[in-house]
């Protein structure tokens, strides 16, 4: 189970390294600084371990003027608001001690305005040795008219990088390798990966794999990602298409079981099966509304959505606080301070995530990439994760009271009534040597919250 952390909003260590602009429980603005840091994350590692996290992903931590740090100023320096290189090394070391791997965020599509090479280009124009690192129209940078390519649309503080330029390519390869060598990180998530020169990725992959053969490489791509999942770029991507599909079924209830099954099969066949093992399946992120907000505050719908993410092929990724029912709209509202008062948690939701994380970590069928849909009729969705060496894992969602499974002790069972109609809906996960599901018995309910 992966867990995404926005460092400024997760936890404050013993020593605060920056003066906050807002109280911890305030609604964030685009410029808010709350004061979370790396030592705060170290302090909360036992919480993550108890939840079942074994992979932690941090949004950017390198020196930058913003709270989000996607406008990097110095790629070789940890932002002082978050700590030091030593703090990062401590975080990785302590995480590894608890069996948690650490993935950092690489912003190689664009730099920040204060990035030294871009400042040199502003000062020296075409005479700068970094001129070809950027895409400038004309002989000088004009900050007012923004005559250079940027991230998104004319965001002057995020100039786009040209990684087809050999010197720029070499620089960012060294950045990627530096934190593997110095801090023993376990992977990179690459921001806006589809807009970077594609030839960069094969060299990056080969050089990082030479340093750490099992390093995890994830691209941020919101749409069809097949060109980047052919074995020469990324292991997986952030699976936004699956997010939307699961939310439409489990939360919005805008599609029924047959429509979900049809769309899932199309998506599953879209990518090579090995890539599915590394897909980051998410409900929320720092760029989206919160899961509970999307579900209009209906906790059972979020449980159902999480249960599907944890049992479909891929790596389930939980955005910090979604497991306790934090709410928030799109950026910046989805970046509120983590709630540490357990009295304010949705405890049932957190317990469901803990159980699902345990199941994901311990059941061999969920480590593979194969799945079959056994039934997808209106009111019933039944799929099975296949296991070549032991019992298969069956997952069933139903709206009919008379649907049950002949199992003595299900591995996971939860009431997830319909948000829109209130109709009874349940999810059950059980083991069976047969792909058929060991039979169904209308006389037995078989569903209960554990």
ROMI-142445 format. One record per residue (C-alpha): residue number from 1; residue in one letter; x, y, z. Coordinates in steps of 0.25 Angstrom, whole numbers. Layout:
// residues N
{atom NUM "A" {X Y Z}}
...
***
This chain:
// residues 450
{atom 1 "X" {0 0 0}}
{atom 2 "X" {5 14 -4}}
{atom 3 "X" {3 26 4}}
{atom 4 "X" {4 40 -2}}
{atom 5 "X" {9 51 7}}
{atom 6 "X" {9 66 5}}
{atom 7 "X" {20 70 14}}
{atom 8 "X" {16 84 18}}
{atom 9 "X" {2 78 23}}
{atom 10 "X" {5 65 29}}
{atom 11 "X" {12 67 43}}
{atom 12 "X" {22 77 50}}
{atom 13 "X" {34 71 56}}
{atom 14 "X" {39 75 70}}
{atom 15 "X" {46 88 64}}
{atom 16 "X" {38 96 55}}
{atom 17 "X" {47 101 43}}
{atom 18 "X" {38 112 37}}
{atom 19 "X" {28 122 43}}
{atom 20 "X" {14 117 38}}
{atom 21 "X" {5 127 31}}
{atom 22 "X" {-8 120 36}}
{atom 23 "X" {-13 111 47}}
{atom 24 "X" {-12 96 45}}
{atom 25 "X" {-27 94 44}}
{atom 26 "X" {-29 106 35}}
{atom 27 "X" {-34 105 20}}
{atom 28 "X" {-22 106 12}}
{atom 29 "X" {-20 117 1}}
{atom 30 "X" {-10 115 -11}}
{atom 31 "X" {1 122 -2}}
{atom 32 "X" {-2 116 11}}
{atom 33 "X" {10 110 19}}
{atom 34 "X" {6 101 31}}
{atom 35 "X" {20 97 35}}
{atom 36 "X" {20 82 33}}
{atom 37 "X" {34 76 31}}
{atom 38 "X" {42 63 30}}
{atom 39 "X" {44 61 45}}
{atom 40 "X" {29 61 46}}
{atom 41 "X" {28 50 36}}
{atom 42 "X" {39 42 44}}
{atom 43 "X" {30 44 57}}
{atom 44 "X" {18 38 50}}
{atom 45 "X" {24 26 44}}
{atom 46 "X" {18 17 54}}
{atom 47 "X" {5 22 50}}
{atom 48 "X" {8 18 36}}
{atom 49 "X" {13 5 39}}
{atom 50 "X" {0 2 48}}
{atom 51 "X" {-8 6 36}}
{atom 52 "X" {-1 -4 27}}
{atom 53 "X" {7 5 18}}
{atom 54 "X" {19 -1 12}}
{atom 55 "X" {22 10 2}}
{atom 56 "X" {22 25 4}}
{atom 57 "X" {22 36 -6}}
{atom 58 "X" {26 50 -3}}
{atom 59 "X" {22 62 -12}}
{atom 60 "X" {34 70 -15}}
{atom 61 "X" {44 73 -4}}
{atom 62 "X" {55 81 -11}}
{atom 63 "X" {57 96 -9}}
{atom 64 "X" {46 104 -15}}
{atom 65 "X" {39 117 -11}}
{atom 66 "X" {25 111 -11}}
{atom 67 "X" {18 102 -1}}
{atom 68 "X" {16 91 -11}}
{atom 69 "X" {31 92 -16}}
{atom 70 "X" {27 89 -31}}
{atom 71 "X" {35 101 -35}}
{atom 72 "X" {49 96 -31}}
{atom 73 "X" {60 106 -29}}
{atom 74 "X" {71 96 -25}}
{atom 75 "X" {70 81 -28}}
{atom 76 "X" {82 77 -20}}
{atom 77 "X" {77 84 -7}}
{atom 78 "X" {65 79 3}}
{atom 79 "X" {57 91 5}}
{atom 80 "X" {61 97 19}}
{atom 81 "X" {46 98 23}}
{atom 82 "X" {46 83 22}}
{atom 83 "X" {59 80 28}}
{atom 84 "X" {73 76 23}}
{atom 85 "X" {79 64 15}}
{atom 86 "X" {82 58 28}}
{atom 87 "X" {67 58 32}}
{atom 88 "X" {64 52 19}}
{atom 89 "X" {74 41 21}}
{atom 90 "X" {68 39 35}}
{atom 91 "X" {54 38 29}}
{atom 92 "X" {58 27 19}}
{atom 93 "X" {66 19 29}}
{atom 94 "X" {55 19 39}}
{atom 95 "X" {45 16 28}}
{atom 96 "X" {53 4 24}}
{atom 97 "X" {54 -1 38}}
{atom 98 "X" {39 -2 38}}
{atom 99 "X" {38 -8 24}}
{atom 100 "X" {34 5 17}}
{atom 101 "X" {40 9 4}}
{atom 102 "X" {41 23 0}}
{atom 103 "X" {38 30 -13}}
{atom 104 "X" {41 44 -16}}
{atom 105 "X" {35 54 -26}}
{atom 106 "X" {44 58 -38}}
{atom 107 "X" {40 71 -45}}
{atom 108 "X" {48 70 -58}}
{atom 109 "X" {37 76 -68}}
{atom 110 "X" {40 90 -63}}
{atom 111 "X" {48 97 -52}}
{atom 112 "X" {45 109 -43}}
{atom 113 "X" {47 123 -47}}
{atom 114 "X" {59 124 -37}}
{atom 115 "X" {66 112 -43}}
{atom 116 "X" {80 117 -45}}
{atom 117 "X" {81 113 -60}}
{atom 118 "X" {68 120 -63}}
{atom 119 "X" {73 133 -56}}
{atom 120 "X" {86 132 -64}}
{atom 121 "X" {78 132 -77}}
{atom 122 "X" {70 144 -72}}
{atom 123 "X" {83 151 -69}}
{atom 124 "X" {91 147 -81}}
{atom 125 "X" {81 143 -92}}
{atom 126 "X" {87 135 -104}}
{atom 127 "X" {101 136 -98}}
{atom 128 "X" {97 127 -86}}
{atom 129 "X" {102 113 -86}}
{atom 130 "X" {88 109 -82}}
{atom 131 "X" {80 116 -93}}
{atom 132 "X" {77 103 -100}}
{atom 133 "X" {72 97 -86}}
{atom 134 "X" {59 105 -88}}
{atom 135 "X" {50 109 -100}}
{atom 136 "X" {51 124 -102}}
{atom 137 "X" {45 131 -114}}
{atom 138 "X" {54 142 -117}}
{atom 139 "X" {68 146 -113}}
{atom 140 "X" {65 150 -98}}
{atom 141 "X" {55 146 -88}}
{atom 142 "X" {43 155 -86}}
{atom 143 "X" {37 152 -73}}
{atom 144 "X" {25 161 -75}}
{atom 145 "X" {20 155 -88}}
{atom 146 "X" {25 141 -84}}
{atom 147 "X" {32 138 -97}}
{atom 148 "X" {36 125 -93}}
{atom 149 "X" {29 111 -91}}
{atom 150 "X" {25 108 -77}}
{atom 151 "X" {17 98 -69}}
{atom 152 "X" {2 99 -72}}
{atom 153 "X" {-2 112 -79}}
{atom 154 "X" {8 124 -77}}
{atom 155 "X" {12 121 -63}}
{atom 156 "X" {24 130 -63}}
{atom 157 "X" {30 124 -50}}
{atom 158 "X" {31 110 -56}}
{atom 159 "X" {39 111 -69}}
{atom 160 "X" {39 98 -77}}
{atom 161 "X" {52 90 -78}}
{atom 162 "X" {58 84 -91}}
{atom 163 "X" {63 70 -87}}
{atom 164 "X" {66 67 -101}}
{atom 165 "X" {78 77 -99}}
{atom 166 "X" {90 67 -95}}
{atom 167 "X" {95 76 -84}}
{atom 168 "X" {81 77 -77}}
{atom 169 "X" {79 63 -79}}
{atom 170 "X" {92 60 -72}}
{atom 171 "X" {89 69 -61}}
{atom 172 "X" {75 63 -57}}
{atom 173 "X" {81 49 -58}}
{atom 174 "X" {91 53 -48}}
{atom 175 "X" {79 59 -39}}
{atom 176 "X" {72 45 -40}}
{atom 177 "X" {84 37 -37}}
{atom 178 "X" {89 46 -25}}
{atom 179 "X" {77 43 -16}}
{atom 180 "X" {78 28 -19}}
{atom 181 "X" {93 29 -15}}
{atom 182 "X" {92 39 -4}}
{atom 183 "X" {79 35 3}}
{atom 184 "X" {76 21 -2}}
{atom 185 "X" {62 25 -7}}
{atom 186 "X" {54 14 -14}}
{atom 187 "X" {48 21 -26}}
{atom 188 "X" {43 33 -33}}
{atom 189 "X" {30 39 -37}}
{atom 190 "X" {32 48 -49}}
{atom 191 "X" {23 60 -50}}
{atom 192 "X" {16 63 -64}}
{atom 193 "X" {24 51 -70}}
{atom 194 "X" {17 51 -83}}
{atom 195 "X" {22 65 -87}}
{atom 196 "X" {37 61 -85}}
{atom 197 "X" {45 57 -97}}
{atom 198 "X" {43 42 -98}}
{atom 199 "X" {57 38 -101}}
{atom 200 "X" {61 43 -87}}
{atom 201 "X" {53 32 -80}}
{atom 202 "X" {61 20 -86}}
{atom 203 "X" {74 25 -81}}
{atom 204 "X" {69 29 -68}}
{atom 205 "X" {63 15 -66}}
{atom 206 "X" {76 8 -70}}
{atom 207 "X" {85 17 -61}}
{atom 208 "X" {76 16 -49}}
{atom 209 "X" {74 1 -50}}
{atom 210 "X" {89 0 -50}}
{atom 211 "X" {89 6 -37}}
{atom 212 "X" {77 -1 -31}}
{atom 213 "X" {71 -12 -39}}
{atom 214 "X" {57 -11 -32}}
{atom 215 "X" {56 4 -32}}
{atom 216 "X" {41 8 -35}}
{atom 217 "X" {39 18 -46}}
{atom 218 "X" {25 24 -47}}
{atom 219 "X" {20 34 -57}}
{atom 220 "X" {9 45 -55}}
{atom 221 "X" {0 43 -67}}
{atom 222 "X" {-15 45 -66}}
{atom 223 "X" {-19 39 -79}}
{atom 224 "X" {-15 27 -88}}
{atom 225 "X" {-1 23 -84}}
{atom 226 "X" {2 11 -93}}
{atom 227 "X" {15 18 -99}}
{atom 228 "X" {21 19 -86}}
{atom 229 "X" {18 5 -81}}
{atom 230 "X" {25 -3 -91}}
{atom 231 "X" {37 -6 -83}}
{atom 232 "X" {47 5 -86}}
{atom 233 "X" {41 16 -78}}
{atom 234 "X" {32 14 -65}}
{atom 235 "X" {28 2 -57}}
{atom 236 "X" {14 9 -55}}
{atom 237 "X" {7 22 -55}}
{atom 238 "X" {-3 29 -46}}
{atom 239 "X" {-16 22 -50}}
{atom 240 "X" {-26 33 -52}}
{atom 241 "X" {-35 26 -62}}
{atom 242 "X" {-37 15 -52}}
{atom 243 "X" {-40 25 -41}}
{atom 244 "X" {-51 31 -50}}
{atom 245 "X" {-57 18 -53}}
{atom 246 "X" {-57 13 -38}}
{atom 247 "X" {-63 26 -34}}
{atom 248 "X" {-74 26 -44}}
{atom 249 "X" {-78 12 -39}}
{atom 250 "X" {-76 13 -24}}
{atom 251 "X" {-78 27 -21}}
{atom 252 "X" {-86 34 -32}}
{atom 253 "X" {-94 22 -35}}
{atom 254 "X" {-95 27 -49}}
{atom 255 "X" {-92 14 -56}}
{atom 256 "X" {-97 0 -52}}
{atom 257 "X" {-89 -14 -51}}
{atom 258 "X" {-90 -17 -66}}
{atom 259 "X" {-85 -4 -70}}
{atom 260 "X" {-73 -4 -60}}
{atom 261 "X" {-69 -18 -64}}
{atom 262 "X" {-69 -14 -79}}
{atom 263 "X" {-61 -1 -76}}
{atom 264 "X" {-51 -9 -67}}
{atom 265 "X" {-48 -20 -77}}
{atom 266 "X" {-45 -9 -88}}
{atom 267 "X" {-36 -2 -78}}
{atom 268 "X" {-29 -15 -73}}
{atom 269 "X" {-26 -19 -88}}
{atom 270 "X" {-21 -5 -91}}
{atom 271 "X" {-7 -8 -84}}
{atom 272 "X" {3 -20 -83}}
{atom 273 "X" {-1 -29 -71}}
{atom 274 "X" {13 -27 -64}}
{atom 275 "X" {10 -12 -64}}
{atom 276 "X" {-2 -14 -56}}
{atom 277 "X" {6 -19 -44}}
{atom 278 "X" {12 -5 -42}}
{atom 279 "X" {0 4 -46}}
{atom 280 "X" {-3 14 -35}}
{atom 281 "X" {-18 12 -32}}
{atom 282 "X" {-23 25 -25}}
{atom 283 "X" {-36 31 -20}}
{atom 284 "X" {-30 45 -17}}
{atom 285 "X" {-17 53 -18}}
{atom 286 "X" {-12 67 -16}}
{atom 287 "X" {-18 70 -30}}
{atom 288 "X" {-32 65 -27}}
{atom 289 "X" {-44 66 -18}}
{atom 290 "X" {-44 57 -6}}
{atom 291 "X" {-50 44 -7}}
{atom 292 "X" {-61 47 4}}
{atom 293 "X" {-64 60 -3}}
{atom 294 "X" {-66 53 -16}}
{atom 295 "X" {-75 43 -8}}
{atom 296 "X" {-83 54 -3}}
{atom 297 "X" {-79 50 12}}
{atom 298 "X" {-84 36 10}}
{atom 299 "X" {-74 27 17}}
{atom 300 "X" {-79 14 12}}
{atom 301 "X" {-77 18 -2}}
{atom 302 "X" {-62 21 1}}
{atom 303 "X" {-60 8 7}}
{atom 304 "X" {-66 1 -5}}
{atom 305 "X" {-57 9 -14}}
{atom 306 "X" {-44 6 -6}}
{atom 307 "X" {-48 -9 -5}}
{atom 308 "X" {-48 -9 -20}}
{atom 309 "X" {-35 -1 -21}}
{atom 310 "X" {-28 -11 -12}}
{atom 311 "X" {-33 -23 -19}}
{atom 312 "X" {-32 -19 -34}}
{atom 313 "X" {-18 -21 -40}}
{atom 314 "X" {-8 -10 -36}}
{atom 315 "X" {-3 -3 -24}}
{atom 316 "X" {-14 4 -16}}
{atom 317 "X" {-9 18 -12}}
{atom 318 "X" {-16 26 -1}}
{atom 319 "X" {-15 41 0}}
{atom 320 "X" {-12 45 14}}
{atom 321 "X" {-24 47 22}}
{atom 322 "X" {-34 40 13}}
{atom 323 "X" {-33 28 22}}
{atom 324 "X" {-39 36 33}}
{atom 325 "X" {-49 43 25}}
{atom 326 "X" {-43 57 23}}
{atom 327 "X" {-51 65 13}}
{atom 328 "X" {-47 76 3}}
{atom 329 "X" {-50 81 -11}}
{atom 330 "X" {-39 82 -22}}
{atom 331 "X" {-26 89 -20}}
{atom 332 "X" {-23 96 -10}}
{atom 333 "X" {-35 91 -2}}
{atom 334 "X" {-30 77 -3}}
{atom 335 "X" {-17 81 4}}
{atom 336 "X" {-22 83 18}}
{atom 337 "X" {-14 80 30}}
{atom 338 "X" {-14 65 34}}
{atom 339 "X" {-24 63 46}}
{atom 340 "X" {-17 56 57}}
{atom 341 "X" {-28 57 67}}
{atom 342 "X" {-34 43 67}}
{atom 343 "X" {-47 48 72}}
{atom 344 "X" {-49 54 59}}
{atom 345 "X" {-46 42 50}}
{atom 346 "X" {-56 33 43}}
{atom 347 "X" {-51 21 51}}
{atom 348 "X" {-59 11 43}}
{atom 349 "X" {-53 16 30}}
{atom 350 "X" {-39 15 36}}
{atom 351 "X" {-41 1 41}}
{atom 352 "X" {-46 -3 27}}
{atom 353 "X" {-33 2 21}}
{atom 354 "X" {-25 -5 31}}
{atom 355 "X" {-32 -18 28}}
{atom 356 "X" {-30 -16 13}}
{atom 357 "X" {-16 -13 14}}
{atom 358 "X" {-13 -25 22}}
{atom 359 "X" {-20 -34 12}}
{atom 360 "X" {-13 -27 1}}
{atom 361 "X" {1 -30 8}}
{atom 362 "X" {-2 -44 11}}
{atom 363 "X" {-10 -50 0}}
{atom 364 "X" {-2 -56 -11}}
{atom 365 "X" {-13 -54 -21}}
{atom 366 "X" {-13 -39 -20}}
{atom 367 "X" {2 -38 -23}}
{atom 368 "X" {-1 -43 -37}}
{atom 369 "X" {-7 -37 -50}}
{atom 370 "X" {-18 -46 -54}}
{atom 371 "X" {-33 -45 -51}}
{atom 372 "X" {-46 -50 -56}}
{atom 373 "X" {-60 -45 -55}}
{atom 374 "X" {-69 -56 -52}}
{atom 375 "X" {-83 -48 -51}}
{atom 376 "X" {-87 -34 -55}}
{atom 377 "X" {-102 -33 -55}}
{atom 378 "X" {-110 -22 -50}}
{atom 379 "X" {-108 -22 -35}}
{atom 380 "X" {-97 -32 -34}}
{atom 381 "X" {-82 -31 -37}}
{atom 382 "X" {-73 -43 -35}}
{atom 383 "X" {-58 -44 -39}}
{atom 384 "X" {-47 -53 -35}}
{atom 385 "X" {-32 -51 -34}}
{atom 386 "X" {-25 -63 -38}}
{atom 387 "X" {-14 -70 -30}}
{atom 388 "X" {-6 -81 -37}}
{atom 389 "X" {-1 -87 -24}}
{atom 390 "X" {-12 -86 -14}}
{atom 391 "X" {-27 -82 -12}}
{atom 392 "X" {-32 -71 -21}}
{atom 393 "X" {-38 -58 -16}}
{atom 394 "X" {-52 -55 -18}}
{atom 395 "X" {-58 -41 -17}}
{atom 396 "X" {-73 -39 -18}}
{atom 397 "X" {-82 -26 -18}}
{atom 398 "X" {-97 -27 -18}}
{atom 399 "X" {-110 -20 -15}}
{atom 400 "X" {-119 -32 -14}}
{atom 401 "X" {-121 -37 1}}
{atom 402 "X" {-122 -51 -4}}
{atom 403 "X" {-107 -52 -9}}
{atom 404 "X" {-98 -59 0}}
{atom 405 "X" {-85 -68 -1}}
{atom 406 "X" {-83 -81 6}}
{atom 407 "X" {-71 -77 14}}
{atom 408 "X" {-69 -79 29}}
{atom 409 "X" {-61 -67 31}}
{atom 410 "X" {-59 -56 20}}
{atom 411 "X" {-46 -49 20}}
{atom 412 "X" {-53 -36 19}}
{atom 413 "X" {-68 -32 19}}
{atom 414 "X" {-75 -19 20}}
{atom 415 "X" {-88 -12 19}}
{atom 416 "X" {-88 -2 8}}
{atom 417 "X" {-102 3 5}}
{atom 418 "X" {-105 11 -7}}
{atom 419 "X" {-103 26 -5}}
{atom 420 "X" {-114 30 -15}}
{atom 421 "X" {-125 20 -12}}
{atom 422 "X" {-121 15 2}}
{atom 423 "X" {-123 1 -4}}
{atom 424 "X" {-115 -10 4}}
{atom 425 "X" {-101 -12 -3}}
{atom 426 "X" {-90 -21 3}}
{atom 427 "X" {-76 -25 -1}}
{atom 428 "X" {-70 -39 3}}
{atom 429 "X" {-56 -44 0}}
{atom 430 "X" {-53 -59 2}}
{atom 431 "X" {-43 -70 -2}}
{atom 432 "X" {-47 -82 -10}}
{atom 433 "X" {-40 -92 -18}}
{atom 434 "X" {-50 -91 -29}}
{atom 435 "X" {-51 -79 -39}}
{atom 436 "X" {-66 -81 -38}}
{atom 437 "X" {-66 -76 -24}}
{atom 438 "X" {-69 -89 -16}}
{atom 439 "X" {-84 -87 -19}}
{atom 440 "X" {-95 -77 -15}}
{atom 441 "X" {-106 -80 -5}}
{atom 442 "X" {-118 -70 -4}}
{atom 443 "X" {-121 -76 10}}
{atom 444 "X" {-108 -70 16}}
{atom 445 "X" {-105 -56 17}}
{atom 446 "X" {-90 -57 19}}
{atom 447 "X" {-88 -42 20}}
{atom 448 "X" {-84 -34 33}}
{atom 449 "X" {-75 -23 37}}
{atom 450 "X" {-63 -29 44}}
***
